Amino acid sequence: MEKYELPDDFVVPKVNVVDQPGVNEPDEVKAKTVPEPTGWRIMCVVPEVKDTFDGTGIIKSHDIMHAEQQTSHVLFVLKLGPDAYKDKKKFPSGPWCKEGDFVIARAYAGTRFKVFGREFRLLPDDGIDAVIEDPRGVGRAT
């Protein structure tokens, strides 16, 4: 297989490295590193998983906590993209959720990524299945 050579006039783009806040910085500083949703996407964060089983003092293993977080249906809406819920034909009764809502979405829905160890998801505006008042007690059916 032949090695590919870049053309002589190819310019490698320069990337400015943005100073990232340290792990011990306050959440307000870290939050500024979370991407802004574009278009019709919704930025959500996965709520932190409790480290003990409900009603017990039994501590969950790291693997169990990771699995619960990864497959969580409950999300917290941080930000709506500028075009979210603007399609009046698709959303004749208006937005399905707003910033600050707890919502239910499919477990592996959206673009999943982590910032400083917290899992975030970018979902399409029609990826919200329900809005819930209180997420405590909501879990996956087994």
C-alpha positions in Angstrom: 0.0 0.0 0.0 1.4 3.4 -1.0 1.9 6.1 1.6 -0.3 9.1 1.0 1.6 12.4 0.8 -0.1 15.7 1.6 0.1 18.3 -1.2 2.7 21.0 -0.8 0.1 23.7 -0.5 -1.9 22.0 2.2 -2.1 24.1 5.3 -2.6 22.4 8.7 -5.1 24.4 10.6 -3.9 25.9 13.9 -6.0 25.0 16.9 -6.0 27.2 19.9 -5.9 25.3 23.1 -8.5 26.6 25.5 -7.6 26.5 29.2 -9.7 23.9 30.8 -10.8 24.4 34.4 -9.2 22.0 37.0 -11.0 19.1 38.5 -11.4 21.0 41.8 -12.9 24.1 40.2 -16.5 25.0 41.2 -19.3 23.6 39.1 -20.1 27.1 37.8 -16.7 27.3 36.2 -16.9 23.7 34.8 -20.3 24.4 33.4 -18.8 26.9 31.0 -17.0 24.0 29.2 -20.3 22.2 28.3 -21.1 22.7 24.6 -24.0 24.8 23.4 -26.6 22.8 21.6 -27.1 23.7 18.0 -30.2 23.6 15.8 -33.1 21.6 17.2 -31.0 19.7 19.8 -31.5 19.6 23.5 -28.6 19.5 26.0 -29.3 17.2 28.9 -27.3 16.0 31.8 -27.8 12.6 33.5 -28.5 13.1 37.2 -26.0 11.6 39.6 -26.7 8.0 40.6 -27.1 7.3 44.3 -24.2 5.3 45.8 -26.5 3.1 47.9 -29.5 0.9 47.2 -32.8 2.6 48.1 -33.8 1.9 51.7 -30.5 0.3 52.6 -27.0 1.2 53.6 -25.6 -1.2 51.0 -23.1 0.5 48.8 -23.3 -0.1 45.1 -20.2 -1.2 43.2 -18.6 1.2 40.6 -19.8 -1.1 37.8 -23.5 -1.0 39.0 -23.4 2.8 39.3 -21.9 3.1 35.9 -24.5 0.8 34.3 -27.3 2.7 36.0 -26.0 6.0 34.8 -25.4 4.7 31.3 -28.9 3.3 30.9 -30.8 6.1 32.7 -34.1 7.2 31.3 -34.2 10.3 33.4 -32.4 13.4 32.2 -32.3 17.0 33.3 -32.7 19.6 30.5 -30.0 22.2 30.6 -30.4 24.1 27.4 -32.6 24.1 24.2 -30.9 24.7 20.9 -32.1 27.9 19.0 -34.4 25.9 16.6 -35.8 23.4 19.2 -39.6 23.2 18.9 -39.8 26.0 16.3 -41.5 23.6 13.7 -45.2 24.5 14.2 -46.3 21.5 12.1 -44.3 19.0 14.1 -45.1 20.6 17.5 -48.6 22.2 17.1 -49.2 22.3 20.8 -45.8 23.9 21.6 -42.6 22.7 23.2 -42.6 19.3 24.9 -40.2 20.4 27.6 -38.2 23.5 28.8 -34.9 24.2 30.5 -35.0 23.0 34.1 -37.4 20.1 33.4 -36.7 16.5 34.3 -37.6 14.3 31.3 -37.7 10.7 30.3 -36.0 9.6 27.1 -34.8 6.3 25.7 -31.9 4.9 27.6 -29.2 5.2 24.9 -30.8 8.1 23.0 -28.8 11.0 21.6 -25.2 11.8 21.4 -23.6 10.7 24.7 -20.4 12.3 26.1 -18.7 13.2 29.3 -17.3 16.5 30.6 -15.3 16.2 33.9 -16.8 12.7 34.5 -20.5 13.8 34.2 -22.5 12.2 31.4 -24.4 14.6 29.0 -26.6 13.8 26.1 -27.6 15.8 23.0 -31.1 14.8 21.9 -33.3 15.9 19.1 -36.3 17.9 20.2 -38.6 15.0 19.4 -36.6 12.6 21.5 -38.4 13.5 24.7 -40.9 10.9 25.8 -42.3 12.5 29.0 -41.8 15.3 31.5 -41.8 14.3 35.1 -42.2 16.5 38.2 -40.1 14.4 40.6 -37.5 11.9 39.2 -37.0 10.1 42.5 -38.1 6.6 42.4 -38.1 6.4 38.6 -36.0 3.6 37.3 -35.6 1.0 34.6 -38.1 -1.8 34.4 -36.4 -5.2 34.7 
